[in-house]
Amino acid sequence: QVQLVESGGGLVQPGGSLRLSCAASGSGTIIYGMGWYRQAPGKQRELVATITGGMSTNYADSVKGRFTISRDNAKNTVYLQMNSLKPEDTAVYYCNADIWSPPGWRKDYWGQGTQVTVSS
């Protein structure tokens, strides 16, 4: 079985910081690209940041300079450090991972989401 378990969401004031974590479980898996997406009420899910197996990163324009995506391959975990948070960052954040697993399938997996609320 492959599962993505998210943590780190919560309520924070504007200008504050949060760090999201997403750990992939499952034996014998290989994780390729990983990323974070978010969905605000009444909005479509949008890309926040991605990171490749080679550690190349990509960010949405709205979060550049404020968010940092990173990964720890030994822990099969992707992180999203969110600084200088704004009310418009409020959304459910979902992690995503491109994973190969036995007996030979490679596909995207999604976490169940973690709520981030930025409000004074």
Phi and psi in degrees as GROMACS dihedral restraints (atoms count N, CA, C in turn):
[ dihedral_restraints ]
;  ai    aj    ak    al  type     phi  dphi    fc
    3     4     5     6     1  -118.8    20    10
    4     5     6     7     1   128.5    20    10
    6     7     8     9     1  -137.3    20    10
    7     8     9    10     1   146.5    20    10
    9    10    11    12     1  -111.4    20    10
   10    11    12    13     1   121.7    20    10
   12    13    14    15     1  -111.7    20    10
   13    14    15    16     1   117.9    20    10
   15    16    17    18     1   -98.4    20    10
   16    17    18    19     1   152.6    20    10
   18    19    20    21     1  -156.3    20    10
   19    20    21    22     1   164.6    20    10
   21    22    23    24     1   106.9    20    10
   22    23    24    25     1    -6.8    20    10
   24    25    26    27     1   -71.7    20    10
   25    26    27    28     1   168.9    20    10
   27    28    29    30     1   162.9    20    10
   28    29    30    31     1  -167.2    20    10
   30    31    32    33     1  -101.5    20    10
   31    32    33    34     1   131.7    20    10
   33    34    35    36     1  -143.0    20    10
   34    35    36    37     1   150.3    20    10
   36    37    38    39     1   -78.1    20    10
   37    38    39    40     1   154.7    20    10
   39    40    41    42     1   -53.1    20    10
   40    41    42    43     1   137.2    20    10
   42    43    44    45     1    89.6    20    10
   43    44    45    46     1    -9.7    20    10
   45    46    47    48     1   -82.5    20    10
   46    47    48    49     1  -175.5    20    10
   48    49    50    51     1  -132.8    20    10
   49    50    51    52     1   151.4    20    10
   51    52    53    54     1  -143.0    20    10
   52    53    54    55     1   152.4    20    10
   54    55    56    57     1  -124.3    20    10
   55    56    57    58     1   117.7    20    10
   57    58    59    60     1   -94.0    20    10
   58    59    60    61     1   144.2    20    10
   60    61    62    63     1  -127.7    20    10
   61    62    63    64     1   148.5    20    10
   63    64    65    66     1  -144.1    20    10
   64    65    66    67     1   114.9    20    10
   66    67    68    69     1  -107.8    20    10
   67    68    69    70     1   132.1    20    10
   69    70    71    72     1   -95.0    20    10
   70    71    72    73     1   130.0    20    10
   72    73    74    75     1  -108.2    20    10
   73    74    75    76     1   163.0    20    10
   75    76    77    78     1   127.4    20    10
   76    77    78    79     1   132.2    20    10
   78    79    80    81     1   -81.8    20    10
   79    80    81    82     1   143.4    20    10
   81    82    83    84     1    71.2    20    10
   82    83    84    85     1    21.0    20    10
   84    85    86    87     1   -93.5    20    10
   85    86    87    88     1   155.9    20    10
   87    88    89    90     1  -125.0    20    10
   88    89    90    91     1   125.3    20    10
   90    91    92    93     1  -102.6    20    10
   91    92    93    94     1   126.2    20    10
   93    94    95    96     1   -97.9    20    10
   94    95    96    97     1  -114.0    20    10
   96    97    98    99     1   -71.7    20    10
   97    98    99   100     1   149.8    20    10
   99   100   101   102     1  -136.0    20    10
  100   101   102   103     1   157.5    20    10
  102   103   104   105     1  -165.8    20    10
  103   104   105   106     1   175.0    20    10
  105   106   107   108     1  -125.6    20    10
  106   107   108   109     1   137.9    20    10
  108   109   110   111     1  -128.6    20    10
  109   110   111   112     1   162.9    20    10
  111   112   113   114     1  -143.7    20    10
  112   113   114   115     1   155.2    20    10
  114   115   116   117     1  -139.7    20    10
  115   116   117   118     1   117.1    20    10
  117   118   119   120     1   -91.4    20    10
  118   119   120   121     1   158.3    20    10
  120   121   122   123     1   -54.6    20    10
  121   122   123   124     1   130.4    20    10
  123   124   125   126     1    75.7    20    10
  124   125   126   127     1     5.3    20    10
  126   127   128   129     1  -117.4    20    10
  127   128   129   130     1   158.1    20    10
  129   130   131   132     1   -78.1    20    10
  130   131   132   133     1   156.6    20    10
  132   133   134   135     1   -65.2    20    10
  133   134   135   136     1   135.2    20    10
  135   136   137   138     1  -127.5    20    10
  136   137   138   139     1   152.1    20    10
  138   139   140   141     1   -71.5    20    10
  139   140   141   142     1   136.3    20    10
  141   142   143   144     1  -105.1    20    10
  142   143   144   145     1   -53.7    20    10
  144   145   146   147     1  -161.3    20    10
  145   146   147   148     1   150.2    20    10
  147   148   149   150     1  -133.9    20    10
  148   149   150   151     1   157.8    20    10
  150   151   152   153     1  -143.9    20    10
  151   152   153   154     1   131.8    20    10
  153   154   155   156     1   -87.2    20    10
  154   155   156   157     1   172.4    20    10
  156   157   158   159     1   -62.4    20    10
  157   158   159   160     1   -25.5    20    10
  159   160   161   162     1   -88.5    20    10
  160   161   162   163     1     8.2    20    10
  162   163   164   165     1    74.7    20    10
  163   164   165   166     1    15.9    20    10
  165   166   167   168     1   -74.8    20    10
  166   167   168   169     1   138.9    20    10
  168   169   170   171     1  -119.9    20    10
  169   170   171   172     1   156.4    20    10
  171   172   173   174     1  -143.9    20    10
  172   173   174   175     1   137.5    20    10
  174   175   176   177     1  -129.8    20    10
  175   176   177   178     1   147.6    20    10
  177   178   179   180     1   -65.2    20    10
  178   179   180   181     1   146.0    20    10
  180   181   182   183     1   -57.0    20    10
  181   182   183   184     1   -33.1    20    10
  183   184   185   186     1   -68.4    20    10
  184   185   186   187     1   -16.9    20    10
  186   187   188   189     1  -117.8    20    10
  187   188   189   190     1    -2.9    20    10
  189   190   191   192     1   -58.3    20    10
  190   191   192   193     1   134.9    20    10
  192   193   194   195     1    85.9    20    10
  193   194   195   196     1   -12.2    20    10
  195   196   197   198     1  -115.2    20    10
  196   197   198   199     1   -36.3    20    10
  198   199   200   201     1  -107.3    20    10
  199   200   201   202     1   148.7    20    10
  201   202   203   204     1  -134.1    20    10
  202   203   204   205     1   124.3    20    10
  204   205   206   207     1   -98.4    20    10
  205   206   207   208     1   141.6    20    10
  207   208   209   210     1  -149.8    20    10
  208   209   210   211     1   168.6    20    10
  210   211   212   213     1  -146.0    20    10
  211   212   213   214     1   151.2    20    10
  213   214   215   216     1  -120.3    20    10
  214   215   216   217     1   101.1    20    10
  216   217   218   219     1   -65.5    20    10
  217   218   219   220     1   -31.5    20    10
  219   220   221   222     1   -64.5    20    10
  220   221   222   223     1   -28.0    20    10
  222   223   224   225     1  -104.1    20    10
  223   224   225   226     1     1.6    20    10
  225   226   227   228     1    51.1    20    10
  226   227   228   229     1    45.0    20    10
  228   229   230   231     1  -129.0    20    10
  229   230   231   232     1   138.7    20    10
  231   232   233   234     1  -114.7    20    10
  232   233   234   235     1   142.9    20    10
  234   235   236   237     1  -122.0    20    10
  235   236   237   238     1   155.2    20    10
  237   238   239   240     1  -134.2    20    10
  238   239   240   241     1   106.6    20    10
  240   241   242   243     1   -86.8    20    10
  241   242   243   244     1   119.8    20    10
  243   244   245   246     1  -114.7    20    10
  244   245   246   247     1   114.8    20    10
  246   247   248   249     1  -115.5    20    10
  247   248   249   250     1   163.5    20    10
  249   250   251   252     1    49.5    20    10
  250   251   252   253     1    48.0    20    10
  252   253   254   255     1   -64.9    20    10
  253   254   255   256     1   143.4    20    10
  255   256   257   258     1  -118.2    20    10
  256   257   258   259     1   156.3    20    10
  258   259   260   261     1   -54.5    20    10
  259   260   261   262     1   -34.1    20    10
  261   262   263   264     1   -70.8    20    10
  262   263   264   265     1    -7.0    20    10
  264   265   266   267     1   -80.6    20    10
  265   266   267   268     1    -8.6    20    10
  267   268   269   270     1   -61.0    20    10
  268   269   270   271     1   124.6    20    10
  270   271   272   273     1  -178.1    20    10
  271   272   273   274     1   170.8    20    10
  273   274   275   276     1   -88.4    20    10
  274   275   276   277     1   126.1    20    10
  276   277   278   279     1  -101.2    20    10
  277   278   279   280     1   130.8    20    10
  279   280   281   282     1  -118.3    20    10
  280   281   282   283     1   134.5    20    10
  282   283   284   285     1   -92.5    20    10
  283   284   285   286     1   156.0    20    10
  285   286   287   288     1  -141.0    20    10
  286   287   288   289     1   143.6    20    10
  288   289   290   291     1  -147.0    20    10
  289   290   291   292     1   138.6    20    10
  291   292   293   294     1   -92.5    20    10
  292   293   294   295     1   113.0    20    10
  294   295   296   297     1  -130.5    20    10
  295   296   297   298     1   134.1    20    10
  297   298   299   300     1   -94.6    20    10
  298   299   300   301     1   135.7    20    10
  300   301   302   303     1  -141.5    20    10
  301   302   303   304     1   153.3    20    10
  303   304   305   306     1   -60.2    20    10
  304   305   306   307     1   145.8    20    10
  306   307   308   309     1   -89.3    20    10
  307   308   309   310     1     7.8    20    10
  309   310   311   312     1   152.1    20    10
  310   311   312   313     1    19.6    20    10
  312   313   314   315     1   -94.5    20    10
  313   314   315   316     1   144.4    20    10
  315   316   317   318     1  -128.0    20    10
  316   317   318   319     1   122.6    20    10
  318   319   320   321     1  -159.1    20    10
  319   320   321   322     1   169.9    20    10
  321   322   323   324     1   -79.1    20    10
  322   323   324   325     1   140.5    20    10
  324   325   326   327     1  -122.3    20    10
  325   326   327   328     1   151.6    20    10
  327   328   329   330     1  -126.0    20    10
  328   329   330   331     1   141.7    20    10
  330   331   332   333     1   -75.9    20    10
  331   332   333   334     1   170.2    20    10
  333   334   335   336     1   -85.1    20    10
  334   335   336   337     1    -6.3    20    10
  336   337   338   339     1    98.7    20    10
  337   338   339   340     1   148.3    20    10
  339   340   341   342     1  -136.0    20    10
  340   341   342   343     1   134.3    20    10
  342   343   344   345     1   -79.0    20    10
  343   344   345   346     1   130.2    20    10
  345   346   347   348     1  -119.0    20    10
  346   347   348   349     1   121.1    20    10
  348   349   350   351     1  -122.2    20    10
  349   350   351   352     1   123.2    20    10
  351   352   353   354     1  -112.4    20    10
  352   353   354   355     1   109.7    20    10
  354   355   356   357     1  -156.1    20    10
  355   356   357   358     1   146.3    20    10
